[in-house]
Amino acid sequence: MQKSLASAFSFLADNAAPAAAPTSGISWNIIMLVLLFGAMWFLLIAPQRKKQKQHAQMLQQLSTGDNIVTNGGIFGVITNVKEDRFVIKIADNTRIEVLKTAIAGKVEEATEIKSEP
């Protein structure tokens, strides 16, 4: 019985399919890596870069008198523009200096709704 089992295994080993060329596996891996990088670029990197450019453009367009909100949630009005920061008025007789990068966005003035008694 052992002889027939050994001969069966030797027959299978002799007639096994030849191994695939190693270059085909490497090229497939490179193609998949390029496709993965392309997907990451279009899904993550490109939208983030677009958002950063829009934020930088918004910061350049800010000027004295604009209503803004900081990343910390402080609302104020720009009173002075310096090279790397803004001086903003947050209350009567209260002014603070914040870095330009700390500005989250420009706030449009809301129109007041008058309620009739």
Sequence and secondary structure as in RCSB ss.txt:
>XXXX:A:sequence
MQKSLASAFSFLADNAAPAAAPTSGISWNIIMLVLLFGAMWFLLIAPQRKKQKQHAQMLQQLSTGDNIVTNGGIF
GVITNVKEDRFVIKIADNTRIEVLKTAIAGKVEEATEIKSEP
>XXXX:A:secstr
 HHHHHHHHHHHHHT      HHHHHHHHHHHHHHHHHHHIIIIIHHHHHHHHHHHHHHHH  TT EEEETTS E
EEEEEE SSEEEEEEETTEEEEEEGGGEEEE           
